[in-house]
């Protein structure tokens, strides 16, 4: 699990679930309503934490947040796997030419790196 929600601070607004591009936040209604992060679905992009009005979402113990994602043009073969799997449509390019990441659109989820077979996507952690 990349991020965790502090149940004591959570105000149950549900905005974290609304902004999560991976549907990794779920609602639990047993013994009172609260939200939690589904570990296997969370990529660690931090969209939930960045927008939480109660500031109750933080990286889980042992998790490192992604600072920057880039593509090494010397390794990129232009296969478009990164672009086709990017949930933020932050990657552009032409087949058989190096692709590039628009940092203003990138949500730093790391999905592109996990899909890149030639390992051309570089991930820097905080």
Secondary structure, DSSP 8 states (H G I E B T S, - for coil): --EEE-TTT-----HHHHH-TT--EEEE-TTS-EEEE-TTT-----HHHHH-TT--EEE-TT---EEEEEE-TTT-----HHHHH-TT--EE--TTS--EE-TTT-----HHHHH-TT--EEEEE-
